[in-house]
Amino acid sequence: MAEREYSRYAQKAIKRFYDNRDQIDEQRLSELVTNLYLAEGEKKSKKLWESAGELMERLNVPPSRIEHILTKRDPAILAEVVQDIQKGLIRPAPKPKPGDAPAAEK
């Protein structure tokens, strides 16, 4: 696949997005709690829970806790995770430093 050339402006915007992805994911997860409380219909609810699972993985929530939450499907339990993230009890994975090779290449 050909590598795409981005303008300097676009490169900076992309960099800012990835630099702030943890905060963006945290915000989206808290919005999902509200949406899950208000969700009507199995299909919509299922999609919201899938999104919540993906966000929790990116936010470094322990896999056992993710499994428990997705099994119970209770927005109140998900809200507790959001509170733990906001309190700093669950910390995102450290960001790789520029120049570090991904773990798969080491």
N, C-alpha and C positions, 0 to 999 in steps of 0.2 A: 504494500500500500504506500502510495507516495506521501511524503511528509508535507503537510500543509504549511504555507507561509502566512503568518499573521502580522498585522501592522503592530507597531510598538504600543499603540493604545490598546489593542486587543490583547496583546501579550500581558500588559499590566493588569487588565481587567480579569483575565484568566488566573493570573498569579494571586490577585486579591481574593478571588473566589476560593481557591484552594487553601490559601492562608487562613481564611475564616470559615472553612467548611465545618469545623466542630461546632461553632456557634450557630451556623445555619441549620445543621442537623439537630441540635438541641432545640432550637426554635420550632422546627418542623415537627419534632416528636411531641412537644407540648401542645401544638395545634392539633395533632392527631388525637390526643386524649379528648379534646373537646369534640372533634368530629365523630369519634367513636361513641361518645355519650349520645350524640344526636343522630347517629346513623340509623337509617330505616332500610330494611332489606338485607338479606343474607349476602347477596353478591357484592354490594358496596362495603359492607362490614368486612367481608373476607379480604378484599383488596386493601382496606385500611390496615388490617392486622398484618398483612404481608409487608406493607411499607414500614410499619412499626418494627417488625423483625429486622429488616434490612438496616434501618437507622440505628437500632440498638447494637447491631454487630459493628457498625462503623464507629459508634461511640464507646466501644470497648466494654459493653455490659457483659458480665460473665455468661458463658453459654448455658449453664444450668439455670440461671435466672431467666434468660430469654425463653428457654424451653418451657419453664413453669408458666410464664406470662402468656405465651402463645397457646398453651394447653387450657388455661383457665379462661382466657379471653375476657378479662374483667378490666374495664378502663381504670378503676380505682387502683388496681395493682400497678398498672402502667404509669399512673400519676405519681405513685411513690418512687418509681424509677427516675422520673423527671426531677422530682425533688432531690433525690440522692445525687443526681448529676449536677444540679444547681448548687448543692451544698459542697460539692467537691469530693463526695465519698466515692464516686465513680469517675475516674479520670480517663480522658481519651488516650489512645496509644501515642507514644512520642513520635513526632514528625521526623522523617529521615532528613539528615543534613545533606545539602547539595554536594554531590560528588560521591556520596556513599552508594555502594552497589546494593540493589535489592537483595533480600535474604536468599532468594532462590539462586542467585548467581554466585554466592559466596561458597 
